[in-house]
Amino acid sequence: MDGYTYEPHDPNRDAAPTPDGDPTTPLVPQRSRPDTIQAYTPRRRIGWVVAGVAIVVLAVIAGLVIHYLPPRSPAETTPATTKPSPSGTATRTGGLPFVDSNVTGYWKITHTSWDAGAVHLTVEITVDTGLLHYDFYAYDAQSKTHDPVPNSKTDLVPGFLSAGQSVVGTLTFADDPKPMSLVLIANEETQLSALPIPT
């Protein structure tokens, strides 16, 4: 054909230059994405699905276990709590315990004697817990009250006892022999306990 000159194709002539300017070094080809519908769908997160299924299964199992377990008796659900008994309680006779929100203990009349117009008592008090501010009075069948009268150096005057302490002393009430009761009071007002005075 006139006017047509055949030139052989040089493969390096149309190659794009590499970043360093050397046209003989080919560029690394980019990986093309496959042209399918699956290429555009989001990837499923299998880990979250597995974790969700595991939580549901564990919840169902726990519910079944709780449902079919036999109920515990009240003795098992409530821890056993025993109040420690004061030392020597088993040997305490002839008296009474006393208890209030601040103190616990035991007291008794260990000896009683009547003479003309008076009764003399030997009294023992032991405090197990707390602090006791003790005092006394007596009353008779007519509800007449009597305060102790001074009699000797062994008089049991109002005082304080703390946990583990005991005191022994005498009380004298001016009255003729008759049924009477001795009252132990705390903090000058609270009646803790009363003991009959033997005649």
C-alpha positions as a Python dict, from the first residue, in 0.01 Angstrom:
ca = {
    (1, 'M'): (0, 0, 0),
    (2, 'D'): (124, 344, -84),
    (3, 'G'): (219, 567, 204),
    (4, 'Y'): (226, 291, 467),
    (5, 'T'): (545, 205, 643),
    (6, 'Y'): (555, -100, 867),
    (7, 'E'): (726, -49, 1193),
    (8, 'P'): (767, -344, 1428),
    (9, 'H'): (605, -295, 1771),
    (10, 'D'): (848, -217, 2046),
    (11, 'P'): (692, -349, 2374),
    (12, 'N'): (907, -113, 2584),
    (13, 'R'): (801, 197, 2400),
    (14, 'D'): (453, 225, 2553),
    (15, 'A'): (545, 103, 2899),
    (16, 'A'): (480, 349, 3176),
    (17, 'P'): (789, 466, 3355),
    (18, 'T'): (857, 325, 3698),
    (19, 'P'): (887, 553, 4000),
    (20, 'D'): (1265, 555, 3972),
    (21, 'G'): (1249, 654, 3606),
    (22, 'D'): (1375, 319, 3468),
    (23, 'P'): (1135, 219, 3186),
    (24, 'T'): (1278, -131, 3170),
    (25, 'T'): (1147, -229, 3516),
    (26, 'P'): (774, -316, 3497),
    (27, 'L'): (535, -197, 3765),
    (28, 'V'): (383, -452, 4001),
    (29, 'P'): (37, -521, 3861),
    (30, 'Q'): (-256, -440, 4089),
    (31, 'R'): (-487, -725, 4181),
    (32, 'S'): (-829, -657, 4038),
    (33, 'R'): (-1144, -747, 4231),
    (34, 'P'): (-1354, -1014, 4071),
    (35, 'D'): (-1649, -863, 3897),
    (36, 'T'): (-1921, -1066, 4078),
    (37, 'I'): (-2208, -983, 4314),
    (38, 'Q'): (-2032, -1166, 4598),
    (39, 'A'): (-1749, -918, 4580),
    (40, 'Y'): (-1980, -640, 4697),
    (41, 'T'): (-2155, -819, 4983),
    (42, 'P'): (-2025, -736, 5338),
    (43, 'R'): (-1825, -1004, 5514),
    (44, 'R'): (-2006, -1186, 5789),
    (45, 'R'): (-1852, -1169, 6134),
    (46, 'I'): (-1865, -1532, 6236),
    (47, 'G'): (-1706, -1466, 6576),
    (48, 'W'): (-1996, -1251, 6698),
    (49, 'V'): (-2249, -1504, 6581),
    (50, 'V'): (-2070, -1789, 6761),
    (51, 'A'): (-2040, -1581, 7082),
    (52, 'G'): (-2411, -1494, 7075),
    (53, 'V'): (-2513, -1857, 7028),
    (54, 'A'): (-2282, -1965, 7312),
    (55, 'I'): (-2433, -1707, 7552),
    (56, 'V'): (-2786, -1819, 7471),
    (57, 'V'): (-2696, -2185, 7523),
    (58, 'L'): (-2528, -2113, 7858),
    (59, 'A'): (-2826, -1909, 7977),
    (60, 'V'): (-3065, -2193, 7892),
    (61, 'I'): (-2848, -2449, 8072),
    (62, 'A'): (-2819, -2227, 8381),
    (63, 'G'): (-3196, -2179, 8388),
    (64, 'L'): (-3256, -2553, 8372),
    (65, 'V'): (-3005, -2623, 8649),
    (66, 'I'): (-3159, -2362, 8881),
    (67, 'H'): (-3512, -2483, 8803),
    (68, 'Y'): (-3443, -2849, 8876),
    (69, 'L'): (-3219, -2811, 9181),
    (70, 'P'): (-3402, -2903, 9505),
    (71, 'P'): (-3471, -2599, 9728),
    (72, 'R'): (-3242, -2560, 10026),
    (73, 'S'): (-3389, -2581, 10371),
    (74, 'P'): (-3390, -2268, 10591),
    (75, 'A'): (-3109, -2418, 10798),
    (76, 'E'): (-2891, -2423, 10485),
    (77, 'T'): (-2987, -2080, 10354),
    (78, 'T'): (-2933, -1901, 10686),
    (79, 'P'): (-2595, -1945, 10850),
    (80, 'A'): (-2622, -2084, 11199),
    (81, 'T'): (-2542, -1813, 11450),
    (82, 'T'): (-2509, -1903, 11812),
    (83, 'K'): (-2460, -1649, 12081),
    (84, 'P'): (-2157, -1745, 12287),
    (85, 'S'): (-2262, -1842, 12636),
    (86, 'P'): (-2080, -1673, 12920),
    (87, 'S'): (-1820, -1885, 13091),
    (88, 'G'): (-1952, -2068, 13393),
    (89, 'T'): (-2318, -2018, 13306),
    (90, 'A'): (-2396, -2385, 13379),
    (91, 'T'): (-2286, -2346, 13743),
    (92, 'R'): (-2482, -2025, 13806),
    (93, 'T'): (-2768, -2099, 14043),
    (94, 'G'): (-2983, -1896, 14276),
    (95, 'G'): (-2990, -1588, 14061),
    (96, 'L'): (-3102, -1448, 13727),
    (97, 'P'): (-2943, -1325, 13406),
    (98, 'F'): (-2995, -965, 13299),
    (99, 'V'): (-2996, -838, 12943),
    (100, 'D'): (-3051, -508, 12770),
    (101, 'S'): (-2918, -340, 12457),
    (102, 'N'): (-2592, -239, 12626),
    (103, 'V'): (-2504, -512, 12875),
    (104, 'T'): (-2553, -878, 12966),
    (105, 'G'): (-2465, -1061, 13283),
    (106, 'Y'): (-2580, -1255, 13590),
    (107, 'W'): (-2657, -1159, 13948),
    (108, 'K'): (-2774, -1328, 14268),
    (109, 'I'): (-2832, -1286, 14640),
    (110, 'T'): (-2581, -1513, 14812),
    (111, 'H'): (-2684, -1445, 15175),
    (112, 'T'): (-2981, -1292, 15361),
    (113, 'S'): (-3023, -1202, 15730),
    (114, 'W'): (-3300, -1019, 15913),
    (115, 'D'): (-3271, -839, 16242),
    (116, 'A'): (-3484, -583, 16423),
    (117, 'G'): (-3614, -353, 16154),
    (118, 'A'): (-3363, -434, 15875),
    (119, 'V'): (-3263, -691, 15618),
    (120, 'H'): (-2899, -744, 15518),
    (121, 'L'): (-2819, -890, 15176),
    (122, 'T'): (-2498, -1008, 15018),
    (123, 'V'): (-2521, -955, 14644),
    (124, 'E'): (-2293, -1066, 14360),
    (125, 'I'): (-2298, -921, 14006),
    (126, 'T'): (-2106, -1047, 13702),
    (127, 'V'): (-2100, -866, 13367),
    (128, 'D'): (-2048, -1076, 13055),
    (129, 'T'): (-2068, -812, 12782),
    (130, 'G'): (-2092, -436, 12774),
    (131, 'L'): (-2067, -182, 13054),
    (132, 'L'): (-2301, -175, 13355),
    (133, 'H'): (-2370, 127, 13573),
    (134, 'Y'): (-2550, -52, 13856),
    (135, 'D'): (-2770, 58, 14143),
    (136, 'F'): (-3049, -100, 14355),
    (137, 'Y'): (-3376, -46, 14532),
    (138, 'A'): (-3628, -278, 14701),
    (139, 'Y'): (-4005, -283, 14705),
    (140, 'D'): (-4256, -467, 14922),
    (141, 'A'): (-4600, -620, 14865),
    (142, 'Q'): (-4761, -276, 14900),
    (143, 'S'): (-4534, -147, 14618),
    (144, 'K'): (-4351, 73, 14865),
    (145, 'T'): (-3994, 134, 14750),
    (146, 'H'): (-3689, 132, 14976),
    (147, 'D'): (-3342, 267, 14908),
    (148, 'P'): (-3034, 102, 15063),
    (149, 'V'): (-2912, 255, 15386),
    (150, 'P'): (-2543, 280, 15478),
    (151, 'N'): (-2440, 0, 15711),
    (152, 'S'): (-2074, -101, 15674),
    (153, 'K'): (-1760, -69, 15469),
    (154, 'T'): (-1873, -362, 15259),
    (155, 'D'): (-2175, -174, 15128),
    (156, 'L'): (-2238, -226, 14756),
    (157, 'V'): (-2251, 137, 14648),
    (158, 'P'): (-2350, 234, 14293),
    (159, 'G'): (-2065, 174, 14050),
    (160, 'F'): (-1949, 49, 13712),
    (161, 'L'): (-1863, -299, 13585),
    (162, 'S'): (-1728, -388, 13242),
    (163, 'A'): (-1720, -721, 13058),
    (164, 'G'): (-1555, -999, 13260),
    (165, 'Q'): (-1573, -813, 13593),
    (166, 'S'): (-1763, -911, 13909),
    (167, 'V'): (-1843, -741, 14235),
    (168, 'V'): (-1968, -866, 14573),
    (169, 'G'): (-2103, -645, 14851),
    (170, 'T'): (-2378, -597, 15107),
    (171, 'L'): (-2705, -403, 15094),
    (172, 'T'): (-2919, -307, 15394),
    (173, 'F'): (-3285, -206, 15378),
    (174, 'A'): (-3469, -76, 15683),
    (175, 'D'): (-3792, -271, 15718),
    (176, 'D'): (-3953, -547, 15916),
    (177, 'P'): (-3946, -901, 15781),
    (178, 'K'): (-4196, -922, 15498),
    (179, 'P'): (-4202, -1035, 15133),
    (180, 'M'): (-3979, -799, 14936),
    (181, 'S'): (-3795, -791, 14605),
    (182, 'L'): (-3455, -650, 14518),
    (183, 'V'): (-3435, -463, 14186),
    (184, 'L'): (-3118, -417, 13983),
    (185, 'I'): (-3122, -97, 13780),
    (186, 'A'): (-2884, 38, 13518),
    (187, 'N'): (-2796, 399, 13442),
    (188, 'E'): (-3010, 511, 13739),
    (189, 'E'): (-3338, 432, 13562),
    (190, 'T'): (-3355, 107, 13362),
    (191, 'Q'): (-3486, -191, 13559),
    (192, 'L'): (-3279, -490, 13450),
    (193, 'S'): (-3399, -764, 13684),
    (194, 'A'): (-3563, -837, 14020),
    (195, 'L'): (-3492, -1108, 14278),
    (196, 'P'): (-3715, -1213, 14570),
    (197, 'I'): (-3563, -1144, 14910),
    (198, 'P'): (-3590, -1458, 15127),
    (199, 'T'): (-3761, -1408, 15465),
}
